[in-house]
Amino acid sequence: MIEAARGGDETALVSLLTVAQPDIRRYASWSCRSADDVDDAVQETLWLLYRRVGTIRALGSISGWLMTVVRRECGRLARRMFGASDIDRLHDDLRLSERPQHELRLDLAQAIRSLPEHYREVVLLRDIEEMSIDEIAATLDLTRESTKARLHRARLLIREYLSD
């Protein structure tokens, strides 16, 4: 079902969302501080699953991915309601610093792979090949401004991917 959904089969995608919804709701009921946030967390998680189904590699990884998305969404909703404190931000930083480097590298590599080709190319040339903006513009036959805009948009998409 996941393979068919990844391939764009609309029926398989609807089935996947239907099958995943009870687990997502259970995760949200367990993770959210407020019962009012459960429905919002479920809806956002289903939306992300719909948008990102093409990036899921195997059935075994979907459960962990969904749980992470639900937990982050519940945290975001709680911070919106109560406001983010310095302790919350410190906790998030510590949680990221405790993750093994290989996991962070894999997440970043997957985020870069998920970019559209024209954004991926600019990020790789700038951040991997360490080319200047002018060199990238010349290589890709772009203006300096469009190169900077693509790089900016690509980095925003990477941040969005990693924060989900």
Backbone torsions as a table, in degrees:
resi	resn	phi	psi	omega
1	MET	NA	-41.7	179.7
2	ILE	-64.3	-43.0	178.9
3	GLU	-59.5	-44.3	179.5
4	ALA	-64.9	-40.9	178.4
5	ALA	-64.9	-41.4	177.5
6	ARG	-62.2	-32.3	-179.9
7	GLY	-79.1	-3.2	176.5
8	GLY	100.2	7.0	178.7
9	ASP	-70.0	110.9	-175.9
10	GLU	-61.6	-39.3	179.5
11	THR	-65.0	-42.8	178.3
12	ALA	-65.4	-37.3	179.2
13	LEU	-65.6	-44.0	177.4
14	VAL	-62.5	-41.8	178.2
15	SER	-63.0	-43.0	179.0
16	LEU	-61.1	-45.5	179.0
17	LEU	-63.4	-38.9	179.2
18	THR	-66.3	-42.8	-179.4
19	VAL	-69.5	-37.5	-176.1
20	ALA	-77.7	-25.4	-173.4
21	GLN	-55.0	-45.8	179.7
22	PRO	-62.6	-38.8	177.7
23	ASP	-66.3	-41.5	178.9
24	ILE	-61.8	-43.2	179.2
25	ARG	-62.9	-41.4	178.6
26	ARG	-63.5	-44.4	177.3
27	TYR	-60.3	-43.4	-178.2
28	ALA	-66.9	-40.1	178.6
29	SER	-61.8	-33.2	-179.5
30	TRP	-80.8	-33.9	-171.1
31	SER	-93.0	-31.7	-175.1
32	CYS	-79.9	140.3	179.2
33	ARG	-72.9	-33.8	-177.2
34	SER	-112.9	135.7	177.9
35	ALA	-63.4	-25.5	178.8
36	ASP	-67.8	-24.4	-177.9
37	ASP	-83.5	-14.3	-175.0
38	VAL	-58.8	-50.0	-178.3
39	ASP	-61.8	-41.1	179.2
40	ASP	-64.5	-41.9	179.5
41	ALA	-64.8	-40.5	178.3
42	VAL	-62.6	-47.2	-178.3
43	GLN	-62.0	-45.9	179.4
44	GLU	-63.6	-40.1	-179.9
45	THR	-66.3	-43.1	177.0
46	LEU	-63.0	-38.7	178.1
47	TRP	-63.1	-44.3	178.6
48	LEU	-65.2	-39.3	176.7
49	LEU	-61.3	-44.0	178.4
50	TYR	-59.5	-45.7	-178.0
51	ARG	-72.2	-34.0	-171.5
52	ARG	-108.1	11.1	-176.0
53	VAL	-56.5	-29.8	-180.0
54	GLY	-69.2	-17.0	-179.3
55	THR	-93.5	-8.1	-179.3
56	ILE	-80.0	125.9	-174.1
57	ARG	-87.1	-41.5	-173.0
58	ALA	-145.0	156.4	179.3
59	LEU	-59.0	-35.7	-178.0
60	GLY	-64.7	-25.4	-177.4
61	SER	-90.8	-13.3	-174.3
62	ILE	-67.3	-38.6	-178.7
63	SER	-63.0	-48.7	178.8
64	GLY	-63.0	-39.8	179.0
65	TRP	-63.4	-45.9	180.0
66	LEU	-62.6	-41.1	-179.9
67	MET	-63.6	-40.8	178.4
68	THR	-63.6	-44.0	179.6
69	VAL	-62.4	-45.0	179.5
70	VAL	-61.3	-46.1	-178.7
71	ARG	-61.0	-44.1	179.1
72	ARG	-65.9	-40.2	-179.9
73	GLU	-66.2	-41.8	177.0
74	CYS	-61.9	-41.5	177.3
75	GLY	-63.3	-42.2	179.1
76	ARG	-63.2	-43.0	178.8
77	LEU	-64.3	-40.4	179.1
78	ALA	-65.8	-42.1	178.9
79	ARG	-64.8	-36.7	179.1
80	ARG	-64.5	-39.0	-177.7
81	MET	-75.6	-43.7	-173.5
82	PHE	-103.0	-11.2	-177.2
83	GLY	86.5	141.4	-179.8
84	ALA	-80.1	132.3	177.1
85	SER	-102.9	165.7	177.3
86	ASP	-60.1	-33.1	179.7
87	ILE	-66.0	-41.4	177.7
88	ASP	-60.8	-46.0	-179.9
89	ARG	-64.1	-40.3	178.0
90	LEU	-64.0	-41.8	178.4
91	HIS	-60.3	-43.9	178.9
92	ASP	-61.6	-43.3	179.4
93	ASP	-63.7	-42.3	179.4
94	LEU	-65.6	-38.8	179.3
95	ARG	-62.8	-40.6	178.6
96	LEU	-69.2	-37.8	-178.2
97	SER	-71.3	-20.9	178.4
98	GLU	-82.5	-15.0	179.5
99	ARG	-70.4	139.6	178.0
100	PRO	-61.2	144.7	-178.7
101	GLN	-57.1	-38.0	-178.1
102	HIS	-64.7	-33.4	177.0
103	GLU	-67.4	-43.2	178.5
104	LEU	-62.8	-41.1	178.2
105	ARG	-63.2	-42.6	179.2
106	LEU	-63.4	-42.1	178.2
107	ASP	-63.1	-42.7	179.4
108	LEU	-65.7	-42.5	178.6
109	ALA	-62.1	-41.7	178.9
110	GLN	-66.6	-37.6	177.9
111	ALA	-63.2	-42.4	179.2
112	ILE	-66.6	-41.8	178.5
113	ARG	-62.5	-29.6	-177.7
114	SER	-77.0	-11.9	-179.1
115	LEU	-70.6	148.3	169.7
116	PRO	-60.2	151.4	-172.8
117	GLU	-52.2	-44.9	-176.7
118	HIS	-66.2	-28.7	175.1
119	TYR	-80.2	-42.4	-179.3
120	ARG	-57.8	-43.4	-178.1
121	GLU	-58.7	-45.7	-178.8
122	VAL	-65.5	-42.8	-179.8
123	VAL	-63.7	-44.6	-179.3
124	LEU	-63.7	-42.8	179.7
125	LEU	-65.4	-39.6	-177.7
126	ARG	-77.9	-52.2	-170.8
127	ASP	-90.8	-23.7	179.4
128	ILE	-99.9	-51.3	-179.7
129	GLU	-80.3	-13.1	178.9
130	GLU	57.4	38.8	176.1
131	MET	-80.9	153.1	176.8
132	SER	-76.9	166.3	178.1
133	ILE	-59.2	-43.1	-179.9
134	ASP	-63.9	-39.9	178.5
135	GLU	-65.4	-41.0	178.7
136	ILE	-64.6	-45.0	179.7
137	ALA	-58.4	-42.9	179.7
138	ALA	-67.6	-41.8	-179.0
139	THR	-63.5	-41.7	-175.6
140	LEU	-95.7	1.4	-179.4
141	ASP	57.9	50.1	178.8
142	LEU	-121.3	166.2	171.3
143	THR	-79.4	162.4	178.1
144	ARG	-60.6	-41.5	-178.2
145	GLU	-65.5	-43.6	-179.3
146	SER	-69.2	-32.4	175.8
147	THR	-63.4	-46.4	179.5
148	LYS	-64.8	-38.0	179.0
149	ALA	-65.3	-43.8	178.7
150	ARG	-62.7	-42.6	179.5
151	LEU	-62.7	-43.7	179.1
152	HIS	-61.6	-47.5	179.9
153	ARG	-64.0	-39.6	179.4
154	ALA	-62.6	-43.4	-179.8
155	ARG	-67.0	-35.7	175.3
156	LEU	-63.3	-42.5	178.4
157	LEU	-64.3	-38.0	177.0
158	ILE	-64.3	-44.8	177.6
159	ARG	-59.7	-43.9	179.5
160	GLU	-62.1	-42.9	179.9
161	TYR	-61.9	-45.7	-177.1
162	LEU	-71.7	-25.1	-179.3
163	SER	-85.3	-11.5	179.0
164	ASP	-80.7	NA	NA
